[in-house]
Amino acid sequence: MQSPIHVTSEIGKLKTVMLHRPGHEIENVYPDILHRMLVDDIPYLPIAQEEHDYFADTLRKQGIEVLYFAKLAAEALQDSQVKDKFLEQMLAESGYAAGAVHDALKEYLLSMDTQAMVDKIIAGVRKDEIDVKFVSLAEMAEDKDYPFFMDPMPNTYFTRDPQASIGDGITINHMTFKARQRESLFTEYIIKYNPRFANKGVHVWRDRYHDTRIEGGDELVLSDHVFAIGISQRTSADAIMDIARNLFKDSNYDTVIAIHIPHNHAMMHLDTVFTMINYNQFTVHPQILDEHGKVDTYILHPGKDGEIEIKHRTDLQHVLEEALDEPEIDLIPTGNGDPIVAPREQWNDGSNTLTIAPGEVVTYDRNYVSNDLLRKHGILVHEVRSSELSRGRGGPRCMSCPLVREDLKK
Ligand SMILES: NC(=O)NCCC[C@H](N)C(=O)O
């Protein structure tokens, strides 16, 4: 029986993917909280939804099964005890372990059908939606003007990040910023209780109960034994050591390539600057490389007695050639390396390609210089609309969590 999660590469033919169609959470973002919500602008929801539907249809037309995160979550919460446990934890992680607000929120959320409840939690709960008799001094005095009891989760449509599939398993991620940390609680329940995944042997390589941070945008499955990861704003070196230890102990993976990238919002994850698109082709944002084409890279291998050996290299191209056993790796520069076009297109996720088969990718239409260059390098490019979706600062790879890919024939 095939595992419900099976991803042994970044490029094997994509069979099943998990998306989230943006919902009302987007309209609960307003200028004062933009920065904290990790977005730079507010997408116009009806158009963002149209664009997202176009993205999903583009994938379906290629024979890819599209599953929706919120639907999987609602299916996981059908049992009333499971739902109760989930809700208690979600409320506690939202700041209400007990008390009048907790009770009022719980009653309100339980008055809805399960799908509506999941959608509502993602959308956020405004204070004026419920009537609470006794609020705390903090709510009365300090947070008086703050409009939410439960914050919206406007980044949920970036399903790449709260979890990542590796082999027949998954990481359920402790994310860096509070604005996104509750997203992976849904994942935990999906894997434990959705009938599609529950008791099907999905290995959790790392759960969300850690202090060190890791996000799926940094996690790249280069082959059935090589895993790449960003040392980034969102993924720490300690978390990388931890995931490497777990993979080396229980899986086929014997090589972890950790790539140090700038720690800023434009390049928050490795996949905003570097993606694999064919056996021997990658997109790369030229600004992560120095003037000699070098970048700090650390190769991790299992050592003696459970130790990990670490080698420092800077020649990414050769590191990839060796690890993937390819005579020549083609690093295709975002925006053709132009000093203005490259950062402009990278800002709108020109490096963030979703590979749906070797040499076949989905990209945003607005990054036309990068897209033309990909075609010149022999890549088949499916462009999707991007005016509103891109305002959330993520592209097609960020918006997709592959669950099943065909193994590479090699
Ligand atoms: N893998 C990705 O790069 N995801 C994009 C996440 C964008 C979101 N606004 C965030 O800052 O987390």
The ligand as an SDF file (V2000), in Angstrom:
LIG
                    3D

 12 11  0  0  0  0  0  0  0  0999 V2000
    7.7610   29.3620    1.1340 N   0  0  0  0  0  0  0  0  0  0  0  0
    7.5590   30.6580    1.1400 C   0  0  0  0  0  0  0  0  0  0  0  0
    8.4420   31.4440    0.8430 O   0  0  0  0  0  0  0  0  0  0  0  0
    6.3730   31.1190    1.6030 N   0  0  0  0  0  0  0  0  0  0  0  0
    5.9580   32.4710    1.5680 C   0  0  0  0  0  0  0  0  0  0  0  0
    5.4220   32.9100    2.8700 C   0  0  0  0  0  0  0  0  0  0  0  0
    4.9710   34.3480    2.8600 C   0  0  0  0  0  0  0  0  0  0  0  0
    4.3840   34.8070    4.1740 C   0  0  0  0  0  0  0  0  0  0  0  0
    3.8950   36.1380    4.0440 N   0  0  0  0  0  0  0  0  0  0  0  0
    5.3930   34.7420    5.3000 C   0  0  0  0  0  0  0  0  0  0  0  0
    6.0730   35.7550    5.5190 O   0  0  0  0  0  0  0  0  0  0  0  0
    5.5060   33.7250    5.9720 O   0  0  0  0  0  0  0  0  0  0  0  0
  1  2  1  0
  2  3  2  0
  2  4  1  0
  4  5  1  0
  5  6  1  0
  6  7  1  0
  7  8  1  0
  8  9  1  0
  8 10  1  0
 10 11  2  0
 10 12  1  0
M  END
$$$$
